[in-house]
Amino acid sequence: MSSPFALDIEKLRFGYGRQDIVNLSKLQLQRDRSLAVIGPSGCGKTTFLHLLAGLIRPTTGTVKVLDQDLSALSDGQLDRFRGQRNRLVFQRFHLLPALTVMENVLLAQRLARVTKDSARIDMLFERLGITELARHKPYMLSQGQAQRVAIARALVHGPELAMADEPTSALDDRRATQALDLLH
């Protein structure tokens, strides 16, 4: 039977040397719920998100995402898990510069091993206001446009869990609302 929790964290610690960056005794987030982590710059928000995404391993503790204990997965298995079941919108967008906007999004769909879904891509591009940018390369985009492409790339395969690191930092209020609605 599957757990009602998208995230189930216990005794999570991560740090460098003797300094804890993340120290969390317990956190459970039910499926179909949202969580915002706020705090001052440098307090460990990005590190916490990277722990949840399995990009870094905790010093101690358990991180279960969608019923999967991330510590039980090899690096390759973690990559597949992230590609197929959850997605992360990075603070730095990591768009591939040699590919167009459309190719960046299609690559994410292909890596998730899902059938090309043109209707979903069209919907995401329309809602994020990037339809006219499909043939542009990342160097041609503003920060806000690149951020919206990164969100489309993360959501293109309909992940069970979407995580984002400052997903609206380069967006105006209207675009930020649209992006947050899609992430929810």
C-alpha positions as CSV (number, residue, x, y, z in Angstrom):
1,M,0.0,0.0,0.0
2,S,1.3,3.4,-0.9
3,S,2.0,6.0,1.7
4,P,-0.2,9.1,1.8
5,F,3.0,11.2,1.8
6,A,4.9,12.7,-1.1
7,L,7.7,13.5,1.3
8,D,8.5,11.6,4.5
9,I,11.7,12.8,6.2
10,E,13.2,11.7,9.5
11,K,16.3,12.8,11.4
12,L,17.7,14.6,8.4
13,R,21.1,16.1,8.8
14,F,23.5,17.5,6.3
15,G,26.5,19.7,6.8
16,Y,30.1,20.4,6.0
17,G,32.5,19.5,8.8
18,R,30.9,20.2,12.1
19,Q,28.5,22.8,10.8
20,D,24.9,21.6,10.1
21,I,23.3,23.2,7.1
22,V,20.1,21.2,7.4
23,N,18.9,19.7,10.6
24,L,15.3,18.5,10.6
25,S,13.8,15.9,13.0
26,K,10.6,15.1,11.0
27,L,8.6,16.4,8.0
28,Q,5.8,14.7,6.2
29,L,4.0,16.3,3.3
30,Q,0.8,14.7,2.0
31,R,0.3,14.1,-1.7
32,D,-1.5,16.9,-3.5
33,R,-0.2,19.4,-1.0
34,S,2.3,22.2,-1.4
35,L,5.2,23.3,0.8
36,A,7.1,26.6,0.6
37,V,10.5,26.8,2.3
38,I,11.3,30.4,3.1
39,G,14.3,32.0,4.9
40,P,17.1,34.4,4.4
41,S,19.8,33.9,1.8
42,G,22.3,31.3,2.7
43,C,20.2,29.5,5.3
44,G,20.2,26.2,3.5
45,K,17.0,26.2,1.3
46,T,18.8,25.1,-1.8
47,T,20.7,22.5,0.1
48,F,17.5,21.2,1.5
49,L,15.9,21.0,-2.0
50,H,19.0,19.2,-3.3
51,L,18.6,16.6,-0.5
52,L,14.9,16.1,-1.5
53,A,15.9,15.7,-5.1
54,G,18.7,13.2,-4.2
55,L,21.3,15.4,-5.8
56,I,23.3,15.2,-2.5
57,R,23.2,12.6,0.2
58,P,22.4,13.4,3.8
59,T,24.9,13.0,6.5
60,T,22.3,11.1,8.5
61,G,18.6,10.5,8.3
62,T,16.0,9.2,5.8
63,V,14.5,11.0,2.8
64,K,11.5,9.2,1.2
65,V,10.1,10.8,-1.9
66,L,6.9,9.2,-3.3
67,D,7.5,6.1,-1.2
68,Q,11.1,5.7,-2.4
69,D,13.9,5.8,0.2
70,L,16.5,7.8,-1.8
71,S,19.4,6.3,0.1
72,A,18.5,2.9,-1.3
73,L,19.1,4.1,-4.9
74,S,22.4,4.1,-6.9
75,D,23.3,7.3,-8.7
76,G,21.9,5.9,-11.9
77,Q,18.7,4.9,-10.3
78,L,18.3,8.3,-8.7
79,D,18.7,9.9,-12.2
80,R,16.0,7.7,-13.6
81,F,13.7,8.3,-10.5
82,R,14.1,12.1,-10.9
83,G,13.6,11.9,-14.7
84,Q,10.4,9.8,-14.5
85,R,8.6,10.6,-11.2
86,N,9.7,14.0,-10.0
87,R,11.3,17.1,-11.5
88,L,13.3,20.0,-10.2
89,V,13.3,23.6,-11.5
90,F,16.8,24.8,-10.7
91,Q,17.7,28.3,-9.5
92,R,20.1,28.3,-12.5
93,F,18.1,27.1,-15.4
94,H,20.6,24.7,-17.0
95,L,19.1,25.0,-20.5
96,L,21.3,23.3,-23.1
97,P,22.7,26.1,-25.2
98,A,23.0,24.1,-28.5
99,L,19.3,23.2,-28.4
100,T,16.3,25.4,-29.1
101,V,13.6,26.0,-26.5
102,M,11.5,23.2,-28.1
103,E,14.4,20.8,-28.2
104,N,15.2,21.4,-24.6
105,V,11.6,20.6,-23.6
106,L,11.4,17.6,-26.0
107,L,14.7,16.2,-24.6
108,A,13.2,16.3,-21.0
109,Q,10.2,14.4,-22.3
110,R,12.3,11.8,-24.1
111,L,14.6,11.3,-21.0
112,A,11.5,10.7,-18.9
113,R,10.7,7.9,-21.4
114,V,7.2,9.1,-22.1
115,T,5.6,9.4,-25.5
116,K,5.8,12.8,-27.2
117,D,2.8,14.8,-26.1
118,S,2.4,17.7,-28.4
119,A,-0.8,18.8,-26.8
120,R,0.8,19.0,-23.4
121,I,3.8,21.0,-24.8
122,D,1.4,23.4,-26.6
123,M,-0.6,23.9,-23.3
124,L,2.5,24.6,-21.3
125,F,4.0,26.9,-23.9
126,E,0.7,28.8,-24.2
127,R,0.2,29.1,-20.4
128,L,3.7,30.2,-19.8
129,G,3.7,32.6,-22.8
130,I,6.7,31.1,-24.6
131,T,5.0,29.7,-27.8
132,E,6.8,32.3,-30.0
133,L,10.1,31.3,-28.5
134,A,10.1,27.6,-29.5
135,R,12.8,28.0,-32.2
136,H,15.0,30.3,-30.1
137,K,18.3,29.2,-28.5
138,P,18.8,29.9,-24.8
139,Y,21.2,32.8,-25.4
140,M,18.4,34.7,-27.1
141,L,16.1,34.6,-24.0
142,S,15.7,37.0,-21.2
143,Q,16.1,35.6,-17.6
144,G,12.3,35.5,-17.2
145,Q,11.8,33.7,-20.5
146,A,14.5,31.2,-19.7
147,Q,12.9,30.6,-16.3
148,R,9.5,29.9,-18.0
149,V,11.2,27.4,-20.4
150,A,12.9,25.7,-17.4
151,I,9.4,25.3,-15.8
152,A,7.9,23.9,-19.0
153,R,10.8,21.5,-19.2
154,A,10.2,20.3,-15.6
155,L,6.5,19.8,-16.1
156,V,6.4,18.4,-19.7
157,H,6.0,14.8,-18.6
158,G,3.5,15.4,-15.8
159,P,5.7,14.5,-12.8
160,E,4.1,13.2,-9.6
161,L,6.1,15.7,-7.7
162,A,7.5,19.1,-8.8
163,M,10.1,20.9,-6.8
164,A,11.4,24.4,-7.6
165,D,14.2,26.6,-6.3
166,E,13.1,30.2,-6.5
167,P,10.8,29.5,-9.5
168,T,9.5,33.1,-9.9
169,S,12.7,35.1,-9.1
170,A,12.9,36.5,-12.7
171,L,9.1,36.8,-13.3
172,D,6.7,39.7,-13.1
173,D,3.6,39.2,-10.8
174,R,1.3,38.0,-13.6
175,R,3.9,35.5,-15.0
176,A,4.8,34.4,-11.4
177,T,1.1,33.6,-10.7
178,Q,0.8,31.6,-13.9
179,A,4.0,29.6,-13.2
180,L,2.9,28.9,-9.6
181,D,-0.5,27.8,-10.8
182,L,1.1,25.3,-13.2
183,L,3.5,24.0,-10.5
184,H,0.6,23.4,-8.1
